[in-house]
Amino acid sequence: MDYQLKGKTALITGSSKGIGKAAAELLHNEGVHVILHGREETSLIKACEKIAGASYVVGDLGSEVGTNRVIEQLKEKPPVDILINNAGIFEPRDFFEIADEDWLRLFQVNVMSGVRLARALMKGMLERNWGRIIFISSESGIQIPSEMVHYGMTKTAQLSVSRGLAELTKGTRVTVNSVLPGPTMSEGVDSFLNDFAQKEGMDRHYFEQEVFFKEVRPTSLIQRFIEPKEVANLIAYVASPLSSATNGAALRVEGGVVKAAY
């Protein structure tokens, strides 16, 4: 499929693995100049070896200083047409054990990173009268998980920021949307499954197949983990000119976990 993206430049945060990497690979195949991002240069160099022509920026988006470092590096790159705010962290934690610093840490990484990058890049998109900003939120932003309330809070906040920024694009060819994946088999989730199964003295395959979707996400209609590429397919569409009438939307690719018709 031709997404009409040849010649565009995209910054995908948290793109050395998982959903971000899958999105970067798909956009690259559509002729986009991809700028990868991560905290470790070694992993970015390795990722770039598989995406010919891609470049990268390094920095910890969990702080204003780290984000400003990334923004400075972007000044040496082509103007960003597509910003995909994918960088994020999660951690299952009993609510009564979540300290203030943990709430703030997740908010800084999951929410403020996208706020700061949008603040730096959105004006240029409006001046050029074309751009896409995509927040990778989660079904957890709608259906808050009891095992990680602080994570769900940040994903709900992303929906609010995304919709608010969309209001600033009225009458332009810039759009701001959110994509809401469900349980996706990223490296982080894979490690979580291994750790949880080991802690519970349970076979990993049994936990994944027989326990997770019966007890943790029982409302899933597909009853399996989503592949990163399945999420990337929606991201590529939303990033393209083909999605020009989609703005201010929260688009679900969560396997039916959310029990709602709209």
C-alpha positions as CSV (number, residue, x, y, z in Angstrom):
1,M,0.0,0.0,0.0
2,D,1.3,3.5,-0.9
3,Y,0.8,5.7,2.2
4,Q,2.1,8.7,0.2
5,L,4.8,9.4,2.7
6,K,7.9,9.5,0.5
7,G,10.2,12.4,1.5
8,K,8.7,12.9,4.9
9,T,10.8,12.9,8.1
10,A,9.6,11.1,11.2
11,L,10.9,11.1,14.8
12,I,9.8,8.0,16.7
13,T,10.7,8.1,20.4
14,G,11.6,4.8,22.1
15,S,12.3,3.2,18.8
16,S,15.2,0.8,19.3
17,K,12.7,-2.0,20.1
18,G,9.0,-2.9,20.3
19,I,6.2,-0.8,18.8
20,G,8.6,2.1,18.1
21,K,11.0,-0.1,16.1
22,A,8.2,-1.7,14.2
23,A,6.7,1.7,13.3
24,A,10.2,2.9,12.2
25,E,10.7,-0.1,9.9
26,L,7.3,0.3,8.3
27,L,7.7,4.0,7.8
28,H,11.1,3.5,6.3
29,N,9.7,1.0,3.9
30,E,7.3,3.7,2.8
31,G,10.1,6.1,1.9
32,V,10.2,8.1,5.2
33,H,13.5,9.4,6.6
34,V,13.3,7.9,10.1
35,I,15.0,9.4,13.1
36,L,15.3,6.8,15.8
37,H,15.5,7.7,19.5
38,G,16.7,5.9,22.6
39,R,18.7,6.3,25.8
40,E,21.6,4.0,24.7
41,E,23.6,4.8,21.6
42,T,24.7,1.2,21.2
43,S,21.2,-0.1,20.7
44,L,20.4,2.7,18.3
45,I,23.5,2.0,16.2
46,K,22.4,-1.7,16.0
47,A,18.8,-0.7,15.0
48,C,20.1,1.7,12.3
49,E,22.1,-1.2,10.8
50,K,18.7,-2.8,9.9
51,I,17.2,0.5,8.6
52,A,19.4,1.8,5.9
53,G,19.6,5.6,5.9
54,A,18.0,6.1,9.3
55,S,19.6,8.5,11.8
56,Y,19.2,8.7,15.5
57,V,19.1,11.0,18.6
58,V,20.1,10.0,22.1
59,G,18.7,11.2,25.3
60,D,16.6,10.4,28.4
61,L,13.2,11.9,27.9
62,G,12.4,11.5,31.6
63,S,13.7,14.9,32.3
64,E,13.7,18.4,30.9
65,V,17.5,18.3,30.5
66,G,17.4,15.1,28.6
67,T,14.6,16.1,26.3
68,N,16.4,19.4,25.6
69,R,19.4,17.4,24.6
70,V,17.3,15.5,22.1
71,I,15.8,18.7,20.7
72,E,19.3,20.2,20.2
73,Q,20.3,17.1,18.2
74,L,17.2,17.5,16.0
75,K,18.5,20.9,14.8
76,E,21.0,19.0,12.8
77,K,18.3,16.9,11.1
78,P,15.7,17.6,8.5
79,P,12.5,19.3,9.9
80,V,10.3,16.7,11.5
81,D,7.0,16.2,9.7
82,I,5.8,13.3,11.9
83,L,6.3,13.1,15.7
84,I,5.4,9.7,17.2
85,N,5.5,9.9,21.0
86,N,6.1,6.3,21.7
87,A,8.6,6.4,24.6
88,G,7.1,5.1,27.8
89,I,7.6,2.9,30.8
90,F,5.3,0.7,32.9
91,E,5.5,-1.4,36.0
92,P,2.9,-3.5,37.8
93,R,2.8,-2.3,41.4
94,D,0.4,-2.5,44.3
95,F,-1.3,0.9,44.6
96,F,-0.4,1.2,48.3
97,E,3.3,0.7,47.5
98,I,3.5,3.4,44.8
99,A,5.5,6.3,46.2
100,D,5.2,9.9,45.1
101,E,8.4,9.7,43.2
102,D,7.1,6.7,41.1
103,W,4.0,8.6,40.1
104,L,6.1,11.6,39.1
105,R,8.7,9.4,37.2
106,L,6.0,7.8,35.1
107,F,4.4,11.1,34.4
108,Q,7.7,12.7,33.3
109,V,8.5,9.9,30.9
110,N,5.1,9.0,29.6
111,V,3.5,12.4,29.5
112,M,5.9,15.3,29.7
113,S,8.3,13.8,27.1
114,G,5.5,14.2,24.5
115,V,4.5,17.6,25.8
116,R,8.0,18.9,25.5
117,L,8.6,17.5,22.0
118,A,5.3,18.8,20.7
119,R,6.0,22.2,22.1
120,A,9.4,22.2,20.2
121,L,8.2,20.7,16.9
122,M,4.5,21.6,16.4
123,K,5.0,25.3,15.5
124,G,7.2,24.2,12.6
125,M,4.5,21.9,11.4
126,L,1.9,24.6,11.6
127,E,4.1,27.0,9.7
128,R,4.7,24.5,6.9
129,N,1.0,23.6,7.0
130,W,1.5,19.9,7.3
131,G,2.3,17.5,10.1
132,R,1.3,14.6,12.2
133,I,1.7,14.2,16.0
134,I,0.8,10.8,17.3
135,F,0.7,9.8,21.0
136,I,1.0,6.1,21.7
137,S,-1.3,5.8,24.6
138,S,-2.9,2.5,25.7
139,E,-6.2,0.8,26.4
140,S,-5.1,1.2,30.0
141,G,-5.9,4.9,29.6
142,I,-9.6,4.0,29.2
143,Q,-9.8,0.8,31.3
144,I,-7.5,1.6,34.2
145,P,-5.6,-1.5,35.4
146,S,-5.8,-2.0,39.2
147,E,-2.3,-3.5,39.1
148,M,-0.7,-0.2,37.7
149,V,-3.0,2.7,38.4
150,H,-0.1,5.2,38.0
151,Y,0.5,3.9,34.4
152,G,-3.1,4.1,33.5
153,M,-3.2,7.7,34.8
154,T,-0.4,8.7,32.4
155,K,-2.1,7.1,29.5
156,T,-5.3,9.0,30.2
157,A,-3.3,12.2,30.5
158,Q,-1.9,11.5,27.0
159,L,-5.4,11.4,25.6
160,S,-6.2,14.8,27.1
161,V,-3.0,16.4,25.8
162,S,-3.5,14.9,22.3
163,R,-7.1,16.2,22.1
164,G,-6.0,19.6,23.4
165,L,-3.2,20.0,20.9
166,A,-5.6,18.9,18.1
167,E,-7.7,22.0,18.9
168,L,-4.7,24.2,18.0
169,T,-4.6,22.7,14.4
170,K,-8.1,24.0,13.3
171,G,-8.1,24.9,9.6
172,T,-4.6,23.5,9.0
173,R,-3.2,20.2,7.5
174,V,-1.7,19.3,10.8
175,T,-3.4,16.6,12.9
176,V,-2.9,15.2,16.4
177,N,-4.2,11.8,17.4
178,S,-3.7,9.0,19.9
179,V,-3.2,5.3,19.2
180,L,-4.3,2.9,21.9
181,P,-2.6,-0.5,21.8
182,G,-3.7,-3.4,23.9
183,P,-1.3,-6.0,25.4
184,T,1.5,-6.1,22.9
185,M,4.4,-8.6,22.8
186,S,7.2,-6.1,23.2
187,E,10.5,-6.8,24.8
188,G,9.3,-5.2,28.0
189,V,6.2,-7.3,28.2
190,D,8.2,-10.4,27.4
191,S,10.5,-9.7,30.3
192,F,7.5,-9.0,32.5
193,L,5.9,-12.4,31.6
194,N,9.2,-14.2,32.3
195,D,9.6,-12.5,35.7
196,F,6.0,-12.9,36.8
197,A,5.9,-16.6,35.9
198,Q,9.2,-17.2,37.7
199,K,8.0,-15.4,40.8
200,E,4.8,-17.4,40.9
201,G,6.7,-20.7,40.1
202,M,4.6,-21.1,37.0
203,D,5.6,-22.2,33.5
204,R,5.9,-19.1,31.3
205,H,4.0,-20.6,28.4
206,Y,1.2,-21.7,30.7
207,F,1.0,-18.2,32.3
208,E,0.9,-16.5,28.9
209,Q,-1.7,-18.8,27.3
210,E,-3.8,-20.0,30.2
211,V,-3.6,-17.3,32.9
212,F,-3.0,-13.9,31.5
213,F,-6.0,-13.6,29.2
214,K,-8.3,-15.4,31.7
215,E,-7.4,-13.4,34.7
216,V,-5.4,-10.2,33.8
217,R,-7.1,-9.2,30.5
218,P,-10.2,-11.4,30.3
219,T,-12.2,-9.0,28.1
220,S,-9.7,-9.4,25.2
221,L,-11.6,-10.7,22.1
222,I,-8.6,-12.0,20.3
223,Q,-7.2,-13.7,23.4
224,R,-3.6,-13.3,22.4
225,F,-0.9,-10.7,22.6
226,I,-0.8,-8.2,19.7
227,E,2.3,-8.1,17.5
228,P,4.2,-4.7,17.3
229,K,3.7,-4.7,13.6
230,E,-0.1,-4.8,14.0
231,V,0.1,-1.6,16.0
232,A,2.6,-0.1,13.5
233,N,0.1,-0.6,10.7
234,L,-2.3,1.8,12.3
235,I,0.4,4.2,13.2
236,A,1.6,4.4,9.5
237,Y,-2.0,5.1,8.4
238,V,-2.5,7.9,10.9
239,A,0.9,9.4,10.0
240,S,0.0,9.5,6.3
241,P,-1.9,12.0,4.2
242,L,-4.5,9.3,3.8
243,S,-5.7,10.1,7.3
244,S,-6.3,13.8,6.6
245,A,-9.9,13.7,8.0
246,T,-8.8,12.0,11.3
247,N,-7.9,14.6,13.9
248,G,-8.3,14.7,17.7
249,A,-9.2,11.0,17.8
250,A,-8.3,8.2,20.1
251,L,-7.9,5.1,17.9
252,R,-7.9,1.7,19.4
253,V,-5.8,-1.3,18.3
254,E,-6.3,-3.3,21.5
255,G,-7.9,-6.6,20.5
256,G,-11.3,-5.8,22.0
257,V,-10.1,-5.4,25.6
258,V,-12.1,-2.3,26.1
259,K,-15.8,-3.2,26.4
260,A,-17.2,-0.3,24.4
261,A,-18.8,0.0,20.9
262,Y,-17.2,3.5,20.3
